[in-house]
Amino acid sequence: METVGGYIEHIVYRNDQTGYVVAEIADEGRETTIVGILPQVDEGEYIDAEGTMKVHPLYGEQFAVSSFSVRAPGDSASIEHYLGSGAVKGVGTALAARIVKKFGEDTFRVIEEEPERLAEVKGISEKLALKIGSQVAEKRDMREAMIYLQRYGISLNLAARIYEQYGNELYRIIEKNPYRLAEDINGIGFRIADEIAMKAGIEADSDFRIRSGILYVLQQAVAGGHTYLPEAEVYQRTRELLRVDPGELTRHISDMMMEKKIVVRDTPEGRILYAARYYYMELNTARMLHDLNISASIASSEILKKIEDIESEEGITLDELQRQAVLEAAANGLLIVTGGPGTGKTTTILTMIRFFEAEEMEILLAAPTGRAAKRMTEATGREARTIHRLLEVNGAPDDSGKQDSFERNELNPLEADVIIIDEMSMVDIQLMYSLLKAVPVGTRLILVGDVDQLPSVGPGNVLRDMIESRCFHVVKLSKIFRQAEHSDIIVNAHKINRGEYIEKKSGSRDFLFIRREDANSIINAAITLVSRKLPAYVGAATNDIQVMTPMRKGALGVERLNTILQHYLNPPDEGKTEKELPQGIFREGDKVMQTKNNYQLEWEVRSRYGIAVEKGTGVFNGDMGIVRQVDLFAERIEVEFDEGRIAAYSFSEAEELELAYAITVHKSQGSEYPAVVIPLLTGPRMLMNRNLLYTAVTRAKKCVCIVGLPETFDAMVVNAAEQRRYSSLDKRLEELAALPQ
């Protein structure tokens, strides 16, 4: 570790959101460029910094700061230079000179201890005097906090967020209960808080540690898709995490129930534990669904006559189930329509739209992802939006301080008579809860999806739970229409779903098997398919062809595949800037994916001249885009997502991105690609199942290529076992239905 020091002569670049600064410092004639997270530093200040000297490919030598401290200017000339630099708002060079002339080297003591005395200087009112004192004190307090937090190994970036959250209260929190950081600040989990607690001398059997560990286990379960865990699993996971006596857990669980941090329910299978937020989210989601489920007083014969008129006008013929779906949509407040590919879901939605338009009803269309919304728009000819955009995401935290909310809610509901949501299998309990808050009673809600696909990436199992509760009208479309019968993708998808054997015929135009015996041979075949064969075959760009794999790790996992595919599909080039980050190299032209919901991230759509014509916030888990620019000077990456939305990530924010030449099947939900390549070799039985294979195959529009062992494919078709997902929306719905009406 090296050290440098000097006066900040010039701040070249500053990002006020992240605190990232590029500055030039000078001491005794030696000049150094420093870069790093340096919140609240200003020109004229003297900085001592630790870090490493690096050579930037464009800008030469730069000192990357890992920790720093600021010395108060000591002599009159330095004080005057600092005050006149613009570091203190309201003080210019002339006023700085008068202040220093009055107080000399005692200036900073006066500002900090007796700021009202500044009013003795001509041109300074009492109000300005106190404002100057407040500014200097705030800067001092923040710097002292940063130095204090560095003792615990906390990065400058994280330290700035901790200070923003707690201010000077942080000292008490770190010393008494650092586990609060995990509850209050996004990006700080139990493990980071636990490291800080160890350094702060908190005992391993501390009450705070055990309670935080229990909550962490339940939060990790949520990250795995569950809304609760059986009590035995909570005990097992918490003991493994904390290494504490099981008797301690029983006492703390009881206390946390009393404090309403967790909810415990008795079931026939035993006790189950929820983080309180998710229990009440399921409960309130059930209540709102129950309230929407009302019948309209319209005669069936009248509805059927109107449906027949639409069929005649549009030149279509609905089958019995499609007609029933339109009838149920007209007669009920809530309807679920489910069915596999080629069963006429789109035609059914179009007929519903025509019916409601004829009734002069206001209709809103939405889907969970940008790609799914775009497909819905193309299929219906009407605007469809993502659910997040429909609800007008605002990025403001709710009462919990951690979750993000929307402009549309129970106080500002959506204005529509009918709302149709497609790709419902992707909707998790959090998004469903937010949506329902914005849907007033009396609005028809029509939910469309394929219940046989994988459940949502987020927690809950909303569509399946709603169907299994038997509380709502459900129409399951099953007939494969004539035009779909010519597609082996659709025919084989239904065979997979029924567990039937599939012929590996060589003559298929859209469902291809390429036998390969080992991982490297599979990868070589995939590279050839994506780069040379498939783009011309399906009439699509290379980046539109998607490799999908069951796993993240291993020889055919996402991480290894992306590194190899990047090398072949977007190799290093002198004309392409790149940056190596902890998760890998990002290069201009790379295909990337957002890996978590970021409600605050700003985006803009630009005209051909680079002028922003539309702005908004929010980029969400699963959104895919192309790296358009890597700016090494400003330390940011620009990514263009669907609909021309360009978002700029600082290098620290780019941890939310990963390469997306290959993605997991789970991450493919709601998307459709011209062609998909699915490498199959071996994997855990609970993962390599029918459900996953069916989801992967149904993502392809024109061509599926299975590369690997046909026997692995066959084993997946007959393996109906699925990973257990703990959710209970169905039970909450059944409880409400059983209450006296």
Salt bridges, closest charged atoms under 4 A:
ASP42 OD1 - ARG14 NH2 3.47
ASP42 OD2 - LYS139 NZ 2.61
GLU43 OE2 - HIS10 ND1 3.38
GLU45 OE2 - ARG143 NH2 2.34
ASP48 OD2 - ARG71 NE 2.72
ASP106 OD1 - ARG109 NE 2.83
GLU112 OE1 - ARG140 NH1 3.70
GLU113 OE1 - ARG109 NH1 3.13
GLU114 OE2 - ARG109 NH2 2.91
GLU114 OE2 - ARG117 NH1 3.71
GLU120 OE1 - LYS102 NZ 3.58
GLU120 OE2 - ARG117 NE 3.25
ASP141 OD1 - ARG140 NH2 3.15
GLU169 OE2 - ARG172 NH2 2.62
GLU183 OE1 - LYS261 NZ 3.87
ASP184 OD2 - ARG180 NE 3.23
ASP194 OD1 - ARG209 NE 2.90
ASP207 OD1 - ARG251 NH2 3.55
ASP207 OD1 - HIS252 NE2 3.40
GLU231 OE2 - ARG271 NH2 2.63
GLU233 OE1 - ARG237 NH2 3.03
GLU248 OE1 - ARG251 NH2 2.91
GLU248 OE1 - HIS252 NE2 3.92
ASP255 OD2 - ARG211 NH2 3.35
GLU259 OE2 - ARG211 NH1 2.56
ASP291 OD2 - ARG287 NH1 3.77
ASP291 OD1 - HIS290 ND1 3.74
GLU302 OE2 - LYS306 NZ 3.59
ASP309 OD1 - LYS305 NZ 2.93
GLU311 OE1 - ARG323 NH2 3.20
GLU313 OE1 - ARG354 NH2 2.60
GLU314 OE2 - ARG354 NE 2.74
GLU328 OE1 - HIS473 ND1 3.09
GLU357 OE1 - ARG382 NH2 2.85
GLU359 OE2 - LYS306 NZ 2.63
GLU392 OE2 - ARG408 NE 3.08
ASP398 OD2 - ARG277 NH1 3.49
GLU423 OE2 - ARG375 NH2 3.41
ASP452 OD2 - LYS476 NZ 3.84
GLU468 OE2 - ARG464 NH1 4.00
ASP488 OD1 - LYS505 NZ 3.63
GLU500 OE2 - ARG498 NE 2.71
GLU517 OE2 - ARG515 NE 2.82
GLU559 OE2 - ARG552 NH2 3.63
GLU559 OE1 - LYS553 NZ 3.18
GLU578 OE1 - ARG587 NE 2.75
GLU604 OE2 - ARG606 NE 2.73
GLU614 OE2 - ARG389 NH2 2.82
ASP623 OD2 - ARG645 NH2 3.78
GLU638 OE2 - ARG606 NH2 3.02
GLU638 OE2 - ARG636 NH2 3.33
GLU640 OE1 - ARG628 NE 2.93
GLU643 OE1 - ARG389 NH1 3.02
GLU643 OE1 - ARG645 NE 3.85
GLU658 OE1 - ARG552 NH2 3.10
GLU672 OE1 - ARG375 NE 3.75
GLU711 OE1 - ARG515 NH1 3.21
ASP714 OD1 - LYS504 NZ 2.61
ASP730 OD2 - LYS731 NZ 3.42
GLU735 OE2 - ARG265 NH2 2.88
GLU735 OE2 - ARG732 NH2 2.91
